[in-house]
Amino acid sequence: MSELIHLAEEPTPDLLEEEEDLFPVSPEGEGPIPVVLLALDQGKFDAERSLDELAALAEANGMQAVATVTQKRSTPEAATMLGEGKVAEARLVCLNVGAQAAIFDGELTGSQLRNLSAALQVEVIDRTMLILEIFRSRATTNEGKLQTELALLRYRLPRLQGLGEVLSRQGGGGGGGAGARRGAGETKLELDRRHIRRRVETLENRLAEMEKRRGETRRARRKSGVPVVALVGYTNVGKSSLMNALCGAEIFEADMLFATLDPTARRLTLPSGLNVVLVDTVGFVSRLPHHLVDAFKSTLEEAAFADVLVRVADASDPAAAEQLSVTDEVLDELGCGEIPRLTVYNKCDKVGAVPFDPSILLTSARTGRGLDDLVARLDSILSARVRRIEVLLPYGKLALADILRTRGNVLTEEYRPDGVYYAATARIDDLHHFEPYFLEQVPAPADPE
């Protein structure tokens, strides 16, 4: 019985071996794995831009794109996506450049993966599999790891049949005796399908529990009244660098795609004294698979519950406007249409000039340019939440000062005979606590006649 329980909770050894074999690993010290990029240009998007992004994704996964093979074709070939002649050309390219794998810029079915691998004589993966592998290798929290595994299993389930003859093996029945009476038993394909469905259900339940706890954290944050500002945008535009520059926090940052996968929150005090929570979220990418968005929805929903969204783009990237368009698409899927947004072009130190738009903030996390303007703009958006007050709290009511310290900002504290004087920034929601102790402007007494 214990063995059956173990199988229900953990992937089968064969599945683990197949996943490990899916991504060839370069021997230590021999550099990145050479790969060939494959693409079918149907005119639906900018193929050149997409291939550049695919090359960056490959680099983030320890691979190096050494050649590309692109075919312009209105309808894909059912068996291999690319036409017969282009597949033959891709095979010669792989041989000439010594490629160890090929990456297709799009999603492939299980049979298409098998057919292309057989024709090219190298391992073939698609864009979604590459993104999933990056997520798998970068996830650090339990929730991130579970989300990645769930997305991977959901992706693999409909493709099991195309993985090859290994999955047609049968188990159960033997050649005679009791085995013959039991019949042939389940094929490996049927067994893996059943296992994956069980595992998906287990992961969904565990993630639902985590989402419930995350919801409780959000409710506690809302109850405390602390506004949330979410940094959202394309991957590798410098969101983590911005957070480090604003908050002085040491969040991992790197010049690579998907350096951040798990949301990170830090406290930031605005010039008015208002304390906010700044949240760094996972980056987006063009044509991000919907099942990946669904799997990471609980993480991405940090943006959906924010009070302000800071849309970050890379000022040095000619496709910055496209980055913002992709960001808006994902935000709309999450239902963030009514949340106030700021647009920030980061990395402006890398370019001499950018298109002028007064609504766009130019920042550089590296040099500090524009950071004061950014926090001032956030302060302006959230200013309706706070007021400057002066109060004189009796010594028996000093517990109220904790509200000023934790939810506002104390500017002046002065002990007087009849109480403690505070000049502070307080939240509008908290003013009712201090109404009896406000200091009013009293006219000076008239001079005696």
VOGU-3710 file (C-alpha; in Angstrom, 3 decimals, decimal comma):
1> mselihlaee> 0,000/0,000/0,000  2,810/2,421/0,829  4,282/1,848/-2,647  0,961/2,739/-4,298  0,729/5,951/-2,263  4,264/6,870/-3,259  3,454/6,392/-6,932  0,398/8,583/-6,623  2,402/11,476/-5,200  5,667/11,330/-7,182
11> ptpdlleeee> 6,353/11,142/-10,941  7,183/7,670/-12,216  10,894/6,989/-12,781  10,362/6,651/-16,537  8,712/10,059/-16,762  11,530/11,672/-14,805  14,107/10,069/-17,076  12,245/11,275/-20,158  12,107/14,846/-18,806  15,813/14,832/-17,996
21> dlfpvspege> 16,675/13,510/-21,462  14,517/16,172/-23,085  17,110/18,898/-22,573  20,680/17,870/-23,465  23,239/19,139/-20,981  26,606/20,381/-22,140  29,560/18,769/-20,324  30,891/20,976/-17,567  33,330/23,575/-18,844  32,486/23,081/-22,525
31> gpipvvllal> 30,241/26,105/-22,866  26,628/26,456/-24,059  24,845/23,844/-26,151  24,754/24,742/-29,874  21,194/24,761/-31,207  19,432/25,580/-34,471  16,289/27,717/-34,402  13,366/26,675/-36,605  10,456/28,931/-37,533  7,382/28,930/-39,754
41> dqgkfdaers> 6,471/32,460/-40,878  2,745/32,597/-41,627  2,641/36,387/-41,484  0,792/36,458/-38,163  3,588/38,212/-36,220  7,086/39,617/-36,643  9,053/36,409/-37,222  12,456/38,105/-37,005  11,640/39,717/-33,674  10,259/36,413/-32,379
51> ldelaalaea> 13,427/34,554/-33,381  15,595/37,152/-31,612  13,532/36,565/-28,474  13,808/32,784/-28,913  17,599/33,125/-29,137  17,572/35,092/-25,862  15,406/32,415/-24,245  17,859/29,748/-25,418  20,755/31,749/-23,975  18,917/31,987/-20,652
61> ngmqavatvt> 18,765/28,175/-20,680  22,469/27,615/-21,339  22,136/27,236/-25,111  23,551/29,178/-28,039  21,685/29,710/-31,296  24,245/29,042/-34,057  21,870/29,029/-37,048  18,260/29,666/-38,015  16,021/27,993/-40,592  12,849/29,871/-41,518
71> qkrstpeaat> 10,138/29,032/-44,015  7,430/31,381/-45,265  4,337/29,322/-45,767  0,639/30,103/-45,305  -0,335/26,618/-44,084  1,864/24,328/-41,968  2,766/20,785/-42,961  0,681/18,523/-40,727  3,482/16,083/-39,887  6,442/18,430/-39,375
81> mlgegkvaea> 5,137/22,046/-39,615  7,916/22,778/-42,136  7,808/21,484/-45,693  9,754/18,406/-46,755  12,453/20,398/-48,535  12,924/22,807/-45,631  13,208/19,891/-43,191  15,958/18,421/-45,362  17,703/21,799/-45,385  17,425/21,985/-41,588
91> rlvclnvgaq> 19,001/18,538/-41,328  22,038/19,698/-43,356  22,326/22,853/-41,254  22,321/20,814/-38,034  25,074/18,605/-39,433  27,205/21,522/-40,661  27,088/23,532/-37,429  27,277/20,553/-35,072  23,970/21,349/-33,381  22,951/19,152/-30,473
101> aaifdgeltg> 19,307/20,246/-30,544  16,767/22,284/-32,511  14,163/24,667/-31,100  10,929/25,391/-32,969  9,470/28,872/-32,541  5,946/27,790/-31,638  4,072/24,856/-30,161  4,334/21,356/-31,628  2,224/18,274/-31,072  3,754/15,066/-29,767
111> sqlrnlsaal> 3,826/13,482/-33,236  5,382/16,595/-34,773  8,109/16,547/-32,126  8,798/12,878/-32,866  8,765/13,362/-36,660  11,083/16,373/-36,589  13,504/14,681/-34,188  13,652/11,631/-36,447  14,172/13,736/-39,583  16,814/16,050/-38,097
121> qvevidrtml> 18,527/13,341/-36,013  18,779/15,759/-33,067  16,523/16,434/-30,093  13,732/18,877/-30,991  11,900/21,050/-28,452  9,451/23,874/-28,978  9,155/27,386/-27,601  6,787/26,410/-24,792  9,001/23,516/-23,653  11,962/25,909/-23,519
131> ileifrsrat> 10,066/28,419/-21,377  8,887/25,623/-19,097  12,454/24,399/-18,649  13,625/27,917/-17,751  10,817/28,193/-15,220  11,644/24,750/-13,818  15,311/25,613/-13,317  14,666/29,096/-11,856  11,747/28,507/-9,476  12,903/28,814/-5,871
141> tnegklqtel> 9,766/28,852/-3,721  7,560/25,819/-3,132  4,679/27,516/-4,920  6,836/28,367/-7,933  8,065/24,789/-8,181  4,552/23,364/-7,926  3,225/25,819/-10,515  5,996/24,887/-12,911  5,417/21,153/-12,448  1,687/21,623/-13,006
151> allryrlprl> 2,271/23,558/-16,232  4,751/20,928/-17,415  2,388/18,029/-16,751  -0,535/19,800/-18,422  1,661/20,402/-21,434  2,967/16,823/-21,615  -0,359/15,038/-21,139  -1,768/15,497/-24,679  1,714/14,842/-26,168  2,445/11,505/-24,520
161> qglgevlsrq> 1,307/9,535/-27,550  3,970/11,183/-29,698  6,865/10,298/-27,427  7,649/7,050/-29,233  7,338/3,316/-29,001  8,571/3,245/-25,400  5,095/4,224/-24,245  3,437/1,292/-26,011  5,031/-1,271/-23,689  2,517/-3,354/-21,783
171> gggggggaga> 2,656/-4,582/-18,237  0,519/-6,742/-16,010  -0,243/-10,049/-17,693  2,356/-12,757/-18,173  2,735/-15,548/-20,703  0,625/-18,011/-18,770  -0,864/-18,928/-15,439  -2,389/-16,125/-13,433  -0,844/-13,532/-15,713  -2,683/-14,892/-18,742
181> rrgagetkle> -5,975/-14,802/-16,849  -5,358/-11,141/-15,968  -4,935/-10,124/-19,587  -2,308/-7,901/-21,164  -2,655/-5,121/-18,600  -2,086/-1,395/-19,057  0,262/0,018/-21,647  2,936/2,396/-20,456  1,013/5,201/-22,185  -2,158/4,442/-20,222
191> ldrrhirrrv> -0,221/4,155/-16,973  1,531/7,491/-17,469  -1,703/9,225/-18,427  -3,387/7,943/-15,291  -0,434/8,966/-13,149  -0,240/12,465/-14,654  -3,961/13,054/-14,107  -3,579/12,011/-10,448  -0,543/14,214/-10,022  -2,266/17,197/-11,678
201> etlenrlaem> -5,197/16,832/-9,288  -2,814/16,686/-6,315  -0,931/19,784/-7,469  -4,140/21,715/-8,110  -5,306/20,974/-4,557  -1,988/22,011/-3,008  -1,859/25,210/-5,043  -5,455/25,986/-4,082  -4,417/25,793/-0,418  -1,462/28,095/-1,090
211> ekrrgetrra> -3,715/30,517/-2,966  -6,066/30,549/0,016  -3,166/31,544/2,281  -2,047/34,147/-0,248  -5,586/35,536/-0,246  -5,492/35,812/3,543  -2,204/37,723/3,264  -3,784/40,091/0,736  -6,811/40,640/2,978  -4,541/41,378/5,942
221> rrksgvpvva> -2,596/43,815/3,775  -5,805/45,534/2,688  -7,034/45,652/6,279  -3,805/47,336/7,300  -4,485/49,930/4,613  -0,987/49,811/3,120  -1,187/50,503/-0,642  0,410/48,006/-3,032  2,445/49,116/-6,050  3,257/46,323/-8,536
231> lvgytnvgks> 6,130/46,445/-11,012  4,924/44,683/-14,151  6,339/44,310/-17,612  8,295/42,292/-20,102  10,997/39,977/-18,857  14,494/41,493/-18,513  13,443/45,158/-18,557  14,990/45,828/-15,138  12,082/45,504/-12,690  14,239/43,850/-10,016
241> slmnalcgae> 16,956/46,470/-10,526  14,366/49,211/-10,045  13,170/47,628/-6,813  16,726/47,339/-5,522  17,405/50,978/-6,424  14,202/52,213/-4,756  14,183/50,013/-1,659  17,831/49,129/-1,176  16,843/45,454/-1,153  19,130/42,770/-2,505
251> ifeadmlfat> 16,861/40,960/-4,946  18,510/38,703/-7,501  18,944/40,545/-10,783  20,655/39,483/-13,992  20,740/40,476/-17,646  18,735/37,446/-18,761  15,134/36,473/-19,411  13,067/35,305/-16,436  15,673/36,134/-13,789  12,718/36,644/-11,412
261> ldptarrltl> 9,938/34,040/-11,168  8,590/34,432/-7,651  6,964/37,685/-6,464  8,986/39,713/-3,968  7,566/42,476/-1,752  9,471/45,305/-0,093  8,456/48,380/1,899  8,902/51,826/0,335  8,291/55,189/2,028  7,102/57,942/-0,315
271> psglnvvlvd> 8,065/61,631/0,141  4,712/62,366/1,807  5,542/59,752/4,435  3,065/57,211/3,102  4,352/53,636/3,352  3,614/51,360/0,400  4,413/47,751/-0,503  6,403/47,468/-3,737  5,958/44,084/-5,451  8,258/42,689/-8,137
281> tvgfvsrlph> 6,426/40,207/-10,393  7,400/37,579/-12,964  8,121/39,060/-16,382  6,005/38,517/-19,455  7,044/37,355/-22,920  5,324/37,537/-26,290  2,985/34,642/-27,048  3,224/33,405/-23,466  1,254/30,127/-23,530  -2,167/30,405/-21,916
291> hlvdafkstl> -1,643/27,335/-19,737  1,483/29,025/-18,360  -0,517/32,151/-17,555  -3,108/29,941/-15,871  -0,478/28,004/-13,899  1,173/31,196/-12,633  -2,068/33,100/-12,213  -1,846/33,098/-8,412  1,601/34,682/-8,706  0,584/37,141/-11,395
301> eeaafadvlv> -2,519/38,098/-9,413  -0,274/40,188/-7,167  -0,712/42,714/-9,968  -4,495/42,266/-10,032  -4,737/43,261/-6,342  -2,399/46,253/-6,606  -3,429/49,882/-6,083  -1,044/51,134/-8,783  0,629/49,300/-11,663  4,028/50,485/-12,873
311> rvadasdpaa> 4,435/49,244/-16,454  8,150/48,931/-17,131  9,716/48,765/-20,601  13,313/48,720/-21,832  14,154/52,149/-23,299  17,118/50,656/-25,190  14,927/48,104/-26,980  13,407/49,276/-30,305  10,404/47,076/-29,536  9,611/48,815/-26,213
321> aeqlsvtdev> 6,107/49,704/-27,417  5,500/46,044/-28,284  6,700/45,058/-24,798  4,068/47,318/-23,269  1,435/45,872/-25,605  2,267/42,329/-24,436  2,150/43,541/-20,822  -1,297/45,065/-21,343  -2,592/41,852/-22,928  -1,614/39,787/-19,890
331> ldelgcgeip> -2,916/42,424/-17,468  -6,253/42,498/-19,280  -6,468/38,700/-18,959  -6,016/39,137/-15,203  -8,769/41,771/-14,995  -6,544/44,745/-14,165  -8,295/47,226/-16,473  -9,440/49,635/-13,742  -6,157/49,924/-11,819  -4,196/53,200/-12,290
341> rltvynkcdk> -1,043/52,701/-14,351  2,290/54,465/-14,711  4,533/53,874/-17,718  8,286/53,753/-17,122  11,041/53,435/-19,705  13,951/51,956/-17,760  17,600/51,594/-18,854  17,482/55,094/-20,383  21,229/55,397/-19,666  21,811/53,036/-22,609
351> vgavpfdpsi> 20,261/55,359/-25,198  20,906/58,965/-26,113  17,263/59,879/-26,666  13,840/58,287/-26,565  10,493/59,422/-28,005  9,208/62,266/-25,841  5,899/61,736/-24,098  5,115/63,665/-20,911  3,141/60,725/-19,532  6,185/58,423/-19,735
361> lltsartgrg> 8,822/58,447/-16,994  12,454/57,859/-17,948  14,491/55,984/-15,354  17,806/54,252/-14,933  18,175/51,853/-12,022  21,932/51,888/-12,610  22,499/55,677/-12,467  19,463/56,670/-10,391  18,047/58,950/-13,072  14,323/59,549/-12,789
371> lddlvarlds> 13,817/57,607/-9,544  12,812/60,746/-7,629  10,290/61,567/-10,357  8,896/58,031/-10,124  8,285/58,118/-6,361  6,891/61,662/-6,667  4,421/60,474/-9,296  3,395/57,541/-7,097  2,952/59,979/-4,226  0,715/62,149/-6,389
381> ilsarvrrie> -1,497/59,215/-7,390  -1,847/58,006/-3,795  -1,969/61,465/-2,164  -5,730/61,301/-1,648  -5,095/58,556/0,892  -3,133/60,688/3,400  -3,289/64,002/5,268  -0,780/66,015/7,253  -2,043/66,419/10,820  -0,985/67,939/14,121
391> vllpygklal> -2,277/66,334/17,275  -1,660/66,524/21,006  -2,151/63,079/22,491  -2,758/62,862/26,250  -0,323/60,576/28,018  -3,109/58,081/28,547  -3,709/57,817/24,773  -0,179/57,274/23,523  -1,150/53,866/22,139  -2,625/55,813/19,207
401> adilrtrgnv> 0,903/56,876/18,265  1,511/53,323/17,028  -1,053/53,950/14,284  0,966/56,948/13,121  4,210/54,997/13,173  3,014/51,823/11,465  0,428/53,181/9,005  1,708/56,719/8,520  4,872/58,670/9,153  5,844/60,698/12,229
411> lteeyrpdgv> 7,586/63,944/11,295  7,860/65,602/14,728  7,459/64,246/18,260  7,570/66,651/21,194  6,823/65,972/24,867  4,725/68,673/26,569  3,233/69,009/30,063  -0,264/68,007/28,904  0,682/65,331/26,387  2,847/64,521/23,364
421> yyaataridd> 2,697/66,688/20,261  2,886/64,910/16,872  3,209/66,364/13,418  2,614/63,395/11,136  1,256/62,011/7,911  -1,812/59,893/8,584  -4,089/57,850/6,390  -7,559/59,200/5,692  -9,033/55,989/7,088  -7,308/56,623/10,430
431> lhhfepyfle> -8,278/60,253/10,996  -11,298/59,364/13,137  -8,937/58,039/15,824  -7,381/61,492/16,257  -10,345/63,858/15,845  -10,614/64,654/19,601  -6,919/65,601/19,688  -6,504/67,801/16,605  -4,757/71,119/17,238  -6,892/73,914/15,778
441> qvpapadpe> -5,693/77,325/14,806  -6,786/79,630/17,662  -6,684/83,415/17,158  -4,108/85,153/19,264  -5,601/87,042/22,269  -6,239/90,757/21,707  -3,975/93,332/23,380  -5,501/94,855/26,520  -6,789/98,388/26,009
//
